[in-house]
Amino acid sequence: SSWSLDIGPFSEDELQSLPSDGSWCLLLNDLEKHVPEFMDVLNLFDHFPRWRVADVQASISSDGGSVGAHSDQFDVFLIQGTGRKRWSIS
């Protein structure tokens, strides 16, 4: 399947027109810079060296949406919100 990368910010119309076929995933970065309460989440990890903690991110996707297989250059701590997701770590 093909994929594309679109970098926001996105208008409300763009978000409302996301495909209905379950093929999208929206990543939000630097949440603590835009919503001060997310700094409380970062503070939970203040015992780690600061260089190991990048930011608070959120992934929102439709059923079947995914960021796909990838590797990160930083540590990742995941919190599952609502919904169901099949996570795989290799």
C-alpha positions as CSV (number, residue, x, y, z in Angstrom):
1,S,0.0,0.0,0.0
2,S,1.2,3.5,-0.6
3,W,1.4,6.2,2.1
4,S,2.1,9.9,2.3
5,L,3.4,12.3,4.9
6,D,1.7,15.6,5.4
7,I,3.0,18.0,7.9
8,G,0.6,20.4,9.7
9,P,-0.8,22.4,11.2
10,F,-4.1,21.2,9.6
11,S,-7.3,23.0,9.2
12,E,-10.5,21.6,10.7
13,D,-11.7,20.9,7.1
14,E,-8.6,18.9,6.4
15,L,-9.1,16.8,9.6
16,Q,-12.8,16.3,8.8
17,S,-11.9,15.0,5.3
18,L,-9.5,12.2,6.5
19,P,-10.2,9.0,4.6
20,S,-13.0,6.8,5.9
21,D,-11.2,3.6,4.9
22,G,-9.2,3.4,8.1
23,S,-5.9,4.3,6.5
24,W,-4.8,7.3,8.5
25,C,-2.8,8.0,11.6
26,L,-2.2,11.5,13.1
27,L,0.9,12.1,15.2
28,L,1.0,15.1,17.5
29,N,4.4,16.2,18.8
30,D,5.5,18.6,21.6
31,L,2.2,18.4,23.4
32,E,3.7,19.8,26.6
33,K,4.6,23.1,24.7
34,H,1.0,23.6,23.7
35,V,-0.9,22.2,26.7
36,P,0.9,23.0,29.9
37,E,-0.7,20.0,31.8
38,F,1.3,17.6,29.7
39,M,4.4,18.9,31.4
40,D,3.1,16.8,34.4
41,V,3.5,13.7,32.2
42,L,7.1,14.7,31.4
43,N,7.9,15.3,35.1
44,L,7.0,11.6,35.8
45,F,10.2,10.8,34.0
46,D,12.5,13.3,35.6
47,H,14.7,10.6,37.0
48,F,15.9,9.8,33.5
49,P,18.7,11.9,32.0
50,R,17.0,14.8,30.1
51,W,18.7,13.8,26.8
52,R,16.7,10.5,26.8
53,V,13.3,12.3,27.0
54,A,12.2,14.1,23.9
55,D,8.6,15.3,24.3
56,V,5.0,14.1,24.9
57,Q,3.5,12.8,21.7
58,A,0.1,11.4,20.9
59,S,-1.0,9.1,18.1
60,I,-4.6,9.2,16.9
61,S,-5.7,6.8,14.3
62,S,-8.8,5.2,12.7
63,D,-9.4,1.5,12.9
64,G,-6.6,-0.1,10.9
65,G,-4.5,3.1,10.9
66,S,-0.9,2.8,11.9
67,V,2.5,4.5,11.8
68,G,3.8,1.2,10.4
69,A,6.9,-0.7,11.3
70,H,9.8,1.6,12.3
71,S,12.5,2.2,14.8
72,D,13.0,5.2,17.0
73,Q,16.2,7.0,17.9
74,F,14.9,7.7,21.4
75,D,13.2,5.8,24.3
76,V,9.4,5.4,23.9
77,F,7.0,4.9,26.8
78,L,3.5,4.1,25.6
79,I,0.2,4.7,27.3
80,Q,-2.9,3.2,25.6
81,G,-5.8,5.6,25.8
82,T,-9.3,4.5,24.6
83,G,-9.8,2.0,21.9
84,R,-7.9,-1.1,20.9
85,K,-4.6,-1.4,19.2
86,R,-2.3,-4.3,18.5
87,W,1.2,-3.3,19.6
88,S,4.3,-5.1,18.4
89,I,7.8,-4.6,19.6
90,S,10.8,-6.2,18.0
